[in-house]
Amino acid sequence: MQLSVSASVFLGIIILVRLARRTEARTRADEKLTALTCVVFGVLIAATPWGHAILQLVGTATQATH
């Protein structure tokens, strides 16, 4: 039996852990690292079916507001 963890799942867990911390304790470098991690996470999930579903949902919500 072989276990594998997707890089996007791993980054998602890291993002949740980093965002759960108190906001007052963050430095600028810490905020930049969190933002970079979120961008990489977005790029990784963009090509997946889940990413396409999120894109359609956001597109529908945008069309509803205009």
C-alpha positions in Angstrom: 0.0 0.0 0.0 1.4 3.4 -1.0 0.2 6.7 0.5 0.6 9.9 -1.3 -0.3 13.4 -0.3 -1.2 16.0 -2.9 0.9 19.2 -2.8 -2.3 21.3 -2.9 -3.7 19.4 0.1 -0.4 19.9 2.0 -0.4 23.7 1.1 -4.1 24.0 2.2 -3.2 22.5 5.6 -0.3 24.9 5.9 -2.5 27.9 5.0 -5.1 26.9 7.6 -2.5 26.5 10.3 -0.8 29.9 9.5 -4.1 31.7 9.3 -5.3 30.3 12.6 -2.6 32.2 14.4 -3.2 35.6 16.0 -3.0 38.5 13.6 -1.1 40.8 16.0 1.8 38.4 16.2 2.6 38.5 12.4 5.5 40.3 10.8 5.6 41.6 7.3 7.8 38.7 6.2 5.3 36.3 7.8 2.4 38.0 5.9 4.3 37.8 2.6 5.0 34.1 3.1 1.4 33.4 3.8 0.3 35.4 0.7 2.9 33.6 -1.5 1.7 30.2 -0.1 -1.9 31.2 -1.0 -1.0 32.2 -4.5 0.9 28.9 -5.1 -2.1 27.0 -3.7 -4.4 28.9 -6.1 -2.2 28.0 -9.0 -2.1 24.3 -8.0 -5.9 24.0 -7.7 -6.7 26.0 -10.8 -6.2 23.1 -13.2 -8.2 20.6 -11.1 -12.0 20.0 -11.5 -12.5 21.5 -8.0 -10.7 24.6 -9.2 -12.9 24.8 -12.3 -16.0 24.5 -10.1 -14.8 27.4 -7.9 -14.2 29.5 -11.0 -17.7 28.8 -12.3 -19.2 29.6 -8.9 -17.3 32.9 -8.7 -18.3 33.7 -12.3 -21.9 33.1 -11.6 -21.8 35.2 -8.4 -20.2 38.0 -10.4 -22.7 37.9 -13.2 -25.5 38.0 -10.6 -24.2 41.2 -9.1 -24.0 43.1 -12.5 
